[in-house]
Structures are given as C-alpha cells and as structure tokens.
Amino acid sequence: MALNTKKRSEVHTMIANEIPALRRYAYLLLHNKDGIDDLVQDTLERALMKSDAWRAEGKVRSWLYRIQYSIFVNQYRKRVKQGNMLADIEGAEVSVLPKQDIELEYKHVAQVIGRLSEKYRNVLLLVAVEGASYEEVSEIMGIPLGTVKSRLARARDELRVEMSKDETAFKNDKAL
Amino acid sequence: MNKKENNIRPFASITEEDLNAYVDDQLDSWNRQKVEAYLKRHPEQQEKVNDYRRYNHLLRSVYANKTSSLYDKDIVPYPVPSRKARNDNFRTMAKVAAVMVLCGASAFGGWLSAHSGQEVTSISAPKGSIAHVAEPRPGAILVSTEERTASASADMVPLAESVQIEEAKNDVVEPHVLELKTETRENKITDGVILDEAMLHEKNPENEVSSH
C-alpha cells in the first residue's frame, strides 16, 4: 500500500537526515573518498524508489545501510583494492594528530585494516566504528548472526596478529 | 533448567566470540560477569580484550578523522537528481541556454516589428488621414474611434466603448477609409455635433498641450 503524501515526506526527511551517515559508511566500504558520492547517490535513488516499501520497522539507518551494502557488493566491490586506504590515510589529517606515537598507531591500524579481507573488515568496521549491534550487522549484510560473530572474531584475531607484527617490526627498527 | 544450562558454562567454554561480544557490550549482565570472572583467571585473555578495545578506539579515531570532513562539506542536496541526469547536466544546460536565446530573440523581434509597424503606418499614411492623427499623443486614437463609430452609426458612443472598438479594429484600417472617416468627422463637427472631449482637444491643439 502506498504511503500518503505526509508519511512519504516524513520518510524522505528521515532518509535525508541519514546522508552524513551514508557518506561515512560509504567510506568504510570503499576505503577511499573516490566513489563516495556515486555510491551515496545510488543508495538514495534506490531508497527513494523503495520508500513506500519501508514500514518503519527498525532503524532507517540500518535499512539504508542494507541498501548501500547491496549496491556496493553488486556494483562497487571491484573498485576496492586491498590496502589502498594507506595512501588516503597518509594525508594532512594524520599529521595534525597530537602525538607521534598515536599517529604511528593510526597508521598501523590503517595499514592492517586495509589488508584484511573485505568480508571481515566490513563486519569489524560496522561494529567498531559504527557501533552496530550484531543483529544490525546481520540485517545489513544479509548474513546469519552466527556468521557475523565468527567473522568478527576472525577479523579481530587477524588484526591483532598483524598489529603485533607491525609493532614488533617498529620496535626493532627503533632499536636499530 | 534449560536457561541455566545455556547461561552457566564452565570457563573452558568461553569462546573467542564471547570475548568479542564482551568487548562490544553485546552480553547480558549474567554472561558479562561470567566473562569477567574468566578474564581474572586468564590474564593473557585479558590482554587480548584490552587490545581489542584499543583497536576499537583506534579505528573510531582513524575513521572519525577521515569522515568528519565528509559531513562538513559537499553534502548531497536533497532531493537528488539521478546520476544520469547529472551526467547530462551540461547538455541540458546547453538546451536551456539555447531556448532562452531563442525566446529573447523572438521577443525582441516582436517588439521591433510592433514598433516598426507603427512607424510604417505613420509614414505611409497620407497626410491628414487618421493614421496621421494617430501619432503618439493623447486623444489621437480616441478621435479615430469616434469617427469610425460615428460614420458607422451616426450615434453618440461612450468613450470607453469606442476605445474597445478601436482596439479590436485597429489593425485593419486602410488609408483611403481613414480619409473618408476624417471627412465624416469634420462633417460632424461642422454640423455642430460634439462627439466627445477628445474631439475638442483635436480641434484645439492648445487645449491638448495644456492637458499635459
């Protein structure tokens, strides 16, 4: 059943309010600023087309994220190159960080997260950065709850192993 | 009983997923306490949990730094044109510009033809005709109205009505007809029939000047 004009307007406003979050999530998915506008644009187009189908069940953000993730998987995934976040991270924004050690940690984690497999990275970033619940991640990515938990555990484990390697290498370099 | 079996598990059953759920605050209070008790007995696991929390903080900081600039500028306007429309934007703007130029040209042409037509009438009309009288001065067009009306019916016609008639027939008046009408007007005045005030103005140019 189609929404009336007032209800449709409310849904459109809710969608518009989520544009910053969509841009942020697009960045998490793409790991690069290139393509953010296009991905968000495509998401908004599809969301507006489907706005009548939204029944106000759950968060509108989760619904939009699910749309955006679906578009990403079908149309944008090939654009993402493993580890390409590093070049983006190494910009002026990192240099304004207060302490050198913290800056190095930022770089470490940025490097390692860029090397993670996409399916692990997406789950980890949704949880760690977006603060999504496991159920929301399951809904957004269309995977079972158990898969969310196992991917998250695997992602963190890999992240820790890789971070330990980098930290060890960093300490050795510093000692030399 | 069943619930108790699900919730109370020996420490050995604490899994990596449980630790992650603990870090992400996805456990209920009972299971959270259970994990905390487990961590007290397993410092190496506590260290892992601390690392996970630190990674969460690092990731949030990294992405907060990167994405904060995404909010502040270039927010996509709403409603948003389709990407196809955006790609065709230049072509569309070119079309709009062309239409605007054409509209402007046609409007200017219309204005030009209107003015040039008036001048042609004034120039081509014989001296003493209505066209000559209808030079741009107040009362002129009213005079021609009165004459035509008077010649048609020889009755008194209200001023406003005569103006409407003149506007309706203004573009079909021919010079020789105008001459005849001029004679009619003069005849009427000669006969002592005053059609309206405009005719007095026409008859006495001084009045016309003073009326300005």
Interface residues (C-beta under 8 A of the other chain):
Chain A: H12 A16 I19 P20 R23 R24 Y27 L28 K33 I36 D37 D38 V40 Q41 D42 L44 E45 L48 D88 I89 E93 V94 L97 E105 Y106 V109 A110 I113 L124 L125 V127 A128 V129 S133 Y134 K149 S150 L152 A153 R156 D157 L159 R160 M163
Chain B: T15 E16 E17 L19 N20 A21 V23 D24 Q26 K48 D51 Y52 Y55 N56 L58 L59 R60 S61 V62 Y63 N65 K66 T67 S69 L70 Y71 D74 I75 V76 Y78 P79 V80 S82 R83 R86
